[in-house]
């Protein structure tokens, strides 16, 4: 797959909350198969833009184009059907269900959910369920949680819940994932492994990853391209090396945050 093919286009998006303009005539593009970071100081509009792309907010103006299809204003579930998944800063799970059950809830159109199929197509429904279980176990092996498949999700650590969310992502055929603070809550001992899983998803499956992250070490180490926002608009974009040395970025983002450009 060509790395120059555009999968996502944000075209002149604006979003206001009362008298505050959170996103201001913002335009940007994300290449298919890339790991792209989205950075900027607090209040730059990053999370609001993610909420617009994934359907949780409707823009006041502009368009969101996914795979050449206008998805502006679609509901989150319809956007999910277009193979775009939004992960959250705080991993969302079903705490009273096991790790395995959390993964098995993800696939849509499960035959066993229909009373008719359970009664009259039981063998077909069970065959499909076996396929889902095999896929879930493969996913749990990939993220290193196979031994905790029967543990209730509420007993997982914050980092393990992030890993489980990767497992849930692997249960469906996706084209693009929006990751909100993937490093948050992941202890340093687990972070390198966790980020390796993210990179492998992109490399092995051709999955496009669009990442909001405040930890500059994470952004600089895993991203192919970085987009910088300021005051609701795109300031610049480039490779990690280009962004790291860009005077505008240093002044508008890194400098204002008092962080060291590494």
Buried (B, 14 or more C-beta within 10 A) or exposed (E): EEEEEEBBBBBEBBBBEEEEBBBBBBEBBBBBBBBBBBBBBEBBBBBBBBBBBBBBBEBBBBBBBBBEEEBBBBEBEEBBEBBBBBBBBEBEBEEEBBBBBBBBBBBEEBBBEEEEBEEEBEEEBBEBBEEBBEBBBEBBEBBBBBEBBEBBBEEBEEBBBBBBBBBBBBBBEBBBBBBBBBBBBBEEEBBEEBBEBBBEBBEEBEBBBBBBBBBBEBBBEBBBBBBBBBBBBBBBBBEBEEBBEBEEBBEBBBBEBEEEBE
